Amino acid sequence: MSDHTESVYRVVLNDEEQYSIWQAERELPAGWRAEGTEGSKQECLDHIGRVWTDMRPASLRRRMESEAVGAAAGQGGRQSVSA
Protein backbone atom coordinates (compact mmCIF):
# COMPACT_ATOMS: atom_id res chain seq x y z
CA MET A 1 0.00 0.00 0.00
CA SER A 2 1.38 3.39 -0.93
CA ASP A 3 1.22 6.40 1.34
CA HIS A 4 0.35 9.23 -1.05
CA THR A 5 1.34 12.65 0.23
CA GLU A 6 1.40 15.70 -1.96
CA SER A 7 4.86 17.07 -2.56
CA VAL A 8 5.70 20.62 -1.58
CA TYR A 9 7.22 22.70 -4.35
CA ARG A 10 8.96 26.04 -4.43
CA VAL A 11 9.10 28.67 -7.13
CA VAL A 12 12.64 29.23 -8.36
CA LEU A 13 14.22 31.59 -10.85
CA ASN A 14 17.56 32.00 -12.55
CA ASP A 15 19.74 34.99 -13.41
CA GLU A 16 17.71 35.53 -16.59
CA GLU A 17 14.56 35.86 -14.42
CA GLN A 18 13.07 32.69 -15.91
CA TYR A 19 10.77 30.84 -13.52
CA SER A 20 10.35 27.16 -12.73
CA ILE A 21 9.26 24.93 -9.88
CA TRP A 22 11.38 22.57 -7.84
CA GLN A 23 10.53 20.08 -5.12
CA ALA A 24 11.13 21.86 -1.82
CA GLU A 25 13.08 19.02 -0.22
CA ARG A 26 15.59 18.87 -3.08
CA GLU A 27 18.74 20.99 -3.27
CA LEU A 28 18.47 23.71 -5.91
CA PRO A 29 20.52 23.22 -9.05
CA ALA A 30 23.37 25.65 -9.77
CA GLY A 31 22.19 28.96 -11.16
CA TRP A 32 18.73 28.87 -9.57
CA ARG A 33 17.48 30.58 -6.40
CA ALA A 34 14.28 30.32 -4.38
CA GLU A 35 11.81 33.09 -5.16
CA GLY A 36 9.98 32.72 -1.85
CA THR A 37 6.74 30.96 -2.80
CA GLU A 38 6.10 27.38 -1.69
CA GLY A 39 3.02 25.19 -1.94
CA SER A 40 1.44 22.53 -4.08
CA LYS A 41 2.56 22.11 -7.64
CA GLN A 42 -0.58 23.85 -8.89
CA GLU A 43 -0.25 26.74 -6.42
CA CYS A 44 3.31 27.34 -7.58
CA LEU A 45 2.34 27.15 -11.26
CA ASP A 46 -0.56 29.55 -10.64
CA HIS A 47 1.83 31.99 -8.94
CA ILE A 48 4.24 31.82 -11.87
CA GLY A 49 1.32 32.47 -14.23
CA ARG A 50 0.54 35.67 -12.33
CA VAL A 51 4.06 37.06 -11.95
CA TRP A 52 5.94 35.93 -15.07
CA THR A 53 4.28 38.18 -17.61
CA ASP A 54 7.26 38.77 -19.89
CA MET A 55 8.82 35.53 -21.08
CA ARG A 56 11.86 37.19 -22.65
CA PRO A 57 15.14 36.52 -20.79
CA ALA A 58 16.31 39.48 -18.68
CA SER A 59 19.38 40.03 -20.88
CA LEU A 60 17.20 40.35 -23.98
CA ARG A 61 14.84 42.80 -22.23
CA ARG A 62 17.80 44.95 -21.14
CA ARG A 63 19.31 44.92 -24.63
CA MET A 64 16.01 45.85 -26.27
CA GLU A 65 15.44 48.66 -23.75
CA SER A 66 18.96 49.97 -24.35
CA GLU A 67 18.48 49.89 -28.12
CA ALA A 68 15.13 51.70 -27.80
CA VAL A 69 16.72 54.44 -25.66
CA GLY A 70 19.61 54.76 -28.12
CA ALA A 71 17.25 54.99 -31.07
CA ALA A 72 15.14 57.62 -29.34
CA ALA A 73 18.23 59.66 -28.44
CA GLY A 74 19.55 59.41 -32.00
CA GLN A 75 16.37 60.85 -33.43
CA GLY A 76 16.37 63.85 -31.11
CA GLY A 77 18.15 66.33 -33.39
CA ARG A 78 17.86 64.62 -36.76
CA GLN A 79 15.72 65.83 -39.59
CA SER A 80 14.49 63.69 -42.40
CA VAL A 81 16.20 64.35 -45.72
CA SER A 82 14.12 63.93 -48.86
CA ALA A 83 15.70 63.13 -52.19
C-alpha positions in Angstrom: 0.0 0.0 0.0 1.4 3.4 -0.9 1.2 6.4 1.3 0.3 9.2 -1.0 1.3 12.7 0.2 1.4 15.7 -2.0 4.9 17.1 -2.6 5.7 20.6 -1.6 7.2 22.7 -4.4 9.0 26.0 -4.4 9.1 28.7 -7.1 12.6 29.2 -8.4 14.2 31.6 -10.8 17.6 32.0 -12.5 19.7 35.0 -13.4 17.7 35.5 -16.6 14.6 35.9 -14.4 13.1 32.7 -15.9 10.8 30.8 -13.5 10.3 27.2 -12.7 9.3 24.9 -9.9 11.4 22.6 -7.8 10.5 20.1 -5.1 11.1 21.9 -1.8 13.1 19.0 -0.2 15.6 18.9 -3.1 18.7 21.0 -3.3 18.5 23.7 -5.9 20.5 23.2 -9.0 23.4 25.6 -9.8 22.2 29.0 -11.2 18.7 28.9 -9.6 17.5 30.6 -6.4 14.3 30.3 -4.4 11.8 33.1 -5.2 10.0 32.7 -1.8 6.7 31.0 -2.8 6.1 27.4 -1.7 3.0 25.2 -1.9 1.4 22.5 -4.1 2.6 22.1 -7.6 -0.6 23.9 -8.9 -0.2 26.7 -6.4 3.3 27.3 -7.6 2.3 27.1 -11.3 -0.6 29.6 -10.6 1.8 32.0 -8.9 4.2 31.8 -11.9 1.3 32.5 -14.2 0.5 35.7 -12.3 4.1 37.1 -11.9 5.9 35.9 -15.1 4.3 38.2 -17.6 7.3 38.8 -19.9 8.8 35.5 -21.1 11.9 37.2 -22.6 15.1 36.5 -20.8 16.3 39.5 -18.7 19.4 40.0 -20.9 17.2 40.4 -24.0 14.8 42.8 -22.2 17.8 44.9 -21.1 19.3 44.9 -24.6 16.0 45.8 -26.3 15.4 48.7 -23.8 19.0 50.0 -24.4 18.5 49.9 -28.1 15.1 51.7 -27.8 16.7 54.4 -25.7 19.6 54.8 -28.1 17.3 55.0 -31.1 15.1 57.6 -29.3 18.2 59.7 -28.4 19.5 59.4 -32.0 16.4 60.9 -33.4 16.4 63.9 -31.1 18.2 66.3 -33.4 17.9 64.6 -36.8 15.7 65.8 -39.6 14.5 63.7 -42.4 16.2 64.4 -45.7 14.1 63.9 -48.9 15.7 63.1 -52.2 
